[in-house]
Amino acid sequence: MRNGFIMKVLAINGSPHMDEGNTAMILNPFLEGMKETGSDVEVFYTRKLKIGACNGDMSCWFVNPGTCGQKDDMQMLLPKIKDADVIVWASPVYYHGITGPMKNVMDRQLPLHLLGTQMKPQKAVLVSTCSAWELSMFDSILLQMKTIYMRPDGSSYFAGALLRPMADGVKEMIKAGETGLVEGVFRAAREAGRQLAIEGMISVELQKQVSRELMPRDAYYKAAQMMMEQAQKAMKK
Ligand SMILES: Cc1cc2nc3c(=O)[nH]c(=O)nc-3n(C[C@H](O)[C@H](O)[C@H](O)COP(=O)(O)O)c2cc1C
């Protein structure tokens, strides 16, 4: 709750795997945590949306200020982005960045930039997963999000990031019944949702719990290599 009002949360999941994906494994408990506080949560999947790339003609600034010339699902999404108290960008890492469809949504927000200080204060959260063991794999996405949302006039800010490296390994650990450590990750994601709704930020401690080390680097890459070889053998059969 924010000052007794229900927070409006808009989450955009940019994974093509939607609710079956690694990103949803972290996003969904986080959103559950927010719902537990009474927040009004809406989730959209880029895979289900028809949102083209920005054509860069700047007509939303200079021809019809505030209106995009393209008629697609962004017409429905733009007012929701404008209205949200919290926007959650959830994407797997693709080549050190967000997925292509997610970038389209991000770019197509341009008409809102004209509103400047008329935009209500907004908090942004990044949820991301990747295959690599190293947390540094998220550096470029994190920098992008922080730079976008840390507006100097304070009208928006970056409230935290739930980053899960070694996400493919997490799925394998669950399959193998090694759920002890992994459950701690999901609990922390849920708690982060509650905390954001109540306190307005996600603590560094909870962010660290979501990203916590689940196995040594060498062991992870060895297991990943073995799985890759097995998959290649299966393909040849
Ligand atoms: C096209 C593509 C590019 C990827 N690039 C990276 C990458 O740069 N670094 C990385 O660690 N994982 C990379 N991955 C792996 C995904 O980030 C990882 O499997 C993620 O958890 C998938 O999330 P999802 O199941 O929600 O789609 C890539 C996967 C694909 C399909």
The ligand as an SDF file (V2000), in Angstrom:
LIG
                    3D

 31 33  0  0  0  0  0  0  0  0999 V2000
   19.2130  -15.5870  -28.1050 C   0  0  0  0  0  0  0  0  0  0  0  0
   19.6990  -15.8780  -26.7160 C   0  0  0  0  0  0  0  0  0  0  0  0
   20.7310  -15.1080  -26.1990 C   0  0  0  0  0  0  0  0  0  0  0  0
   21.2040  -15.3400  -24.9010 C   0  0  0  0  0  0  0  0  0  0  0  0
   22.2280  -14.5680  -24.4230 N   0  0  0  0  0  0  0  0  0  0  0  0
   22.7120  -14.8120  -23.1790 C   0  0  0  0  0  0  0  0  0  0  0  0
   23.8000  -14.0480  -22.6780 C   0  0  0  0  0  0  0  0  0  0  0  0
   24.3190  -13.1290  -23.3050 O   0  0  0  0  0  0  0  0  0  0  0  0
   24.2720  -14.3770  -21.4390 N   0  0  0  0  0  0  0  0  0  0  0  0
   23.7210  -15.3860  -20.6790 C   0  0  0  0  0  0  0  0  0  0  0  0
   24.2120  -15.6470  -19.5830 O   0  0  0  0  0  0  0  0  0  0  0  0
   22.6470  -16.1030  -21.1250 N   0  0  0  0  0  0  0  0  0  0  0  0
   22.1440  -15.8360  -22.3460 C   0  0  0  0  0  0  0  0  0  0  0  0
   21.0580  -16.5560  -22.8160 N   0  0  0  0  0  0  0  0  0  0  0  0
   20.3660  -17.5250  -21.9070 C   0  0  0  0  0  0  0  0  0  0  0  0
   19.1290  -16.9260  -21.2490 C   0  0  0  0  0  0  0  0  0  0  0  0
   19.3720  -15.6270  -20.7460 O   0  0  0  0  0  0  0  0  0  0  0  0
   18.6630  -17.7960  -20.0550 C   0  0  0  0  0  0  0  0  0  0  0  0
   18.4720  -19.1120  -20.4560 O   0  0  0  0  0  0  0  0  0  0  0  0
   17.4010  -17.2210  -19.4300 C   0  0  0  0  0  0  0  0  0  0  0  0
   17.2890  -17.6530  -18.1010 O   0  0  0  0  0  0  0  0  0  0  0  0
   16.1580  -17.6400  -20.2120 C   0  0  0  0  0  0  0  0  0  0  0  0
   15.0150  -17.0980  -19.5820 O   0  0  0  0  0  0  0  0  0  0  0  0
   13.5340  -17.5210  -20.0090 P   0  0  0  0  0  0  0  0  0  0  0  0
   13.4170  -18.9880  -19.7780 O   0  0  0  0  0  0  0  0  0  0  0  0
   12.6390  -16.7080  -19.1240 O   0  0  0  0  0  0  0  0  0  0  0  0
   13.3770  -17.1550  -21.4450 O   0  0  0  0  0  0  0  0  0  0  0  0
   20.5940  -16.3640  -24.1030 C   0  0  0  0  0  0  0  0  0  0  0  0
   19.5520  -17.1330  -24.6390 C   0  0  0  0  0  0  0  0  0  0  0  0
   19.1090  -16.8930  -25.9280 C   0  0  0  0  0  0  0  0  0  0  0  0
   17.9710  -17.7260  -26.4860 C   0  0  0  0  0  0  0  0  0  0  0  0
  1  2  1  0
  2  3  1  0
  2 30  2  0
  3  4  2  0
  4  5  1  0
  4 28  1  0
  5  6  2  0
  6  7  1  0
  6 13  1  0
  7  8  2  0
  7  9  1  0
  9 10  1  0
 10 11  2  0
 10 12  1  0
 12 13  2  0
 13 14  1  0
 14 15  1  0
 14 28  1  0
 15 16  1  0
 16 17  1  0
 16 18  1  0
 18 19  1  0
 18 20  1  0
 20 21  1  0
 20 22  1  0
 22 23  1  0
 23 24  1  0
 24 25  2  0
 24 26  1  0
 24 27  1  0
 28 29  2  0
 29 30  1  0
 30 31  1  0
M  END
$$$$
